[in-house]
Structure formats: C-alpha cells, structure tokens
Amino acid sequence: MESTFNLVLNHRPDPLDVLKTTAYVVENSRHVTINYDAVERAADALVEKKIEPPAWNYDYHYHDGTARTVNYLFLLDTLNFCFWGKPKWGIDYNGKHLDGYWALAAALKRAIQKDSRIAEGDFLARISPQELADTLCVSGTGTIPLFTERWRNTRELGTVLKNLWEGEAARLVECAGHSAPHLAQMVAENFASFNDIAVYDNHEVRLFKRAQIVVTDIWGAFKGKDWGEFEDIDQLTAFADYKLPQILRAWSILKYAPTLARKVDAQIEIAAGSPDETEIRAAMLWGVEFLREALAKRGRQLWSIQVDWILWEASQGKFEGMKPYHRVRTIYY
C-alpha cells in the first residue's frame, strides 16, 4: 500500500525536495509522531474560519519600491533568526517598544533611511562589528543572540552580492525567472547562511526555512508584482521554525516522546542539527501538509504558506495546553 507521504507527494510539487527528504525523517522518527486524528479535528475547526494572511507591514519594513528594497529584504532575512532569550532584545521605535523580528525590521529601516549605504553590497561586504551593532541598535534592551554569526552572515551577503550580482539582490531575483522555488534554491546554493540542510541517519534533509522566507517576503512586499512576481509561490512549503511546532503540539497534532517532552517543557536547549531538532522540524512541515490536505478535502484550498500563516497567528495567543517551544541556538530560524 502506498504510504501517506507518497500520496501527498504524487500530486504536490516539491521542487526543493523539502517534503521528500523530510518524509524519511518522519517515517523513521524516534521522538516525534504525527496524530492524524488530531489533524482531522483541527481541519474541522479551521475550515470555517476566514483567516486571511496579514498585509505587508510598511510601518516597520523599509520600502521605496526600488532595488534597494530587495537588498533590504535580503539583509533582513540574513539576520532573521534566533531572538529568544531573557530579557528579549528590543528597541524603541517611533514611540513604541519592539522586540525580536519587528525590532530587527524597524532597526534596519531606520538605519537605511539615515544612511542608504547600509543596503549596498559593497558596504555590507566590509561592515565592521561595530557598524552592525550601531545599525541594529544593540544598546537597546537585552542582548541580541548570536551577534558574531549575524555579522558573518552580513559580510557573506555583501560579498556574494558584490562578486556575482553587482551588489544588487534584485539581479539575483531576476535570474530566477519568476519561479519562487528556483529563487529559494539559488539563495540556498549561493549563501551558506541560507543553506539549511540537516543530516539524519546519513540522509540529507532539506529544510530551507530562511531561503523560502526571503522569497515570500519579496512576494509580500511587492504585492506579487515587479520583483515579487512569482508564478509558483504555491509550491513553497511551510517554514520550519519554533512557533509552529508549539501550536501543532498544543493541538495534539505533534506528539513528543516523554524524554523529549520533558526537555522542551523545561526549556533545556536542544543541539542544532541533532536528531531531536530535525524530527521536530520535519514533523512540523508534514503536519502542515496533512492539515492542508485535510482542509482541501473539506473544500478549502490553501497553499502551505497560507496554512503556515494561520498556524503562526494561532500560536501568538495563549491558551490552555500551550507549552514552551523548543529552544535551539541556530542561524537557520
């Protein structure tokens, strides 16, 4: 009998091989399982909810409609990872206190408005740690984690853009021919910091969270036009991060073995690239796919990234049964 995974893959384009490679992990997982009955219950609850993806936030994101915006988005997602910690890193921006991702977006916007060089490949290729610290306003509340890694990623971004695309990420986007998966693949292949691949039982596992995020952000920022015009945005997968496993576990779609559950609940750090982490991320991706399939059977056709948005919105609330998300220090999410 054909496996449930193959049934999905037979009619679900997977040009990045994210689903194909993570299916092996889920089928052989020792610590994380998917509860299919819970998937059906969640689909019943969600099918009537008219949740729309949020509009692109132009208040905190830089956007001038030019190629500089594309460089901004690449820089944003080059730095978009691992904000957890106490106290959480944040900044004050236009009378509001922002933390995590929104602090990053707004700090970069403010810096580029003050000095447009910050969005230029040549400047990023030689940016000093102090210049990056000033750009991110790291003197705000808390300490931004993995600062050295962020600096290295920024230098890599600038160097690659300078050497291959005349300093402009827009030229890279144009080479993808309006294909979202092709652009994500090009980003992963050319920037080590985006090449989100794990090894599980000697099998390569492609996750590509931030490579797909930057494509989706370009699409969202440009409203599917200009550099954001992609003919196959629906072929991207969900984004394997912290928050979606948390909500899927709260809904009993993901089940953790007792040893892993105790570790996550005690907020004990899990090693990046470990079997535990890879199993959580792989099961999250397939939990989204099974939920998408279940919704489709109920007449609601959604892309994987749209299901991701719905789950992410749900994860922002606090309710009974919500337990901590898994803690990992990593540049990939």
Secondary structure, DSSP 8 states (H G I E B T S, - for coil): ---HHHHHHTTS--TT-HHHHHHHHHHH-SSEEE-HHHHHHHHHHHTT---------TTTS---SSHHHHHHHHHHHHS------SS--EEEETTEEEEHHHHHHHHHHHHHHH-GGGG-HHHHHT--HHHHHHHHTTTSBS--TTHHHHHHHHHHHHHHHHHHSTT-HHHHHHHTTT-HHHHHHHHHHH-GGG--EEEETTEEEE--HHHHHHHHHHHHHTTTSGGG--S-GGG------SHHHHHHHHTTSEEE-HHHHHHHHTT----TT-HHHHHHHHHHHHHHHHHHHHHHHTT----HHHHHHHHHHHHTS--TT---------S--
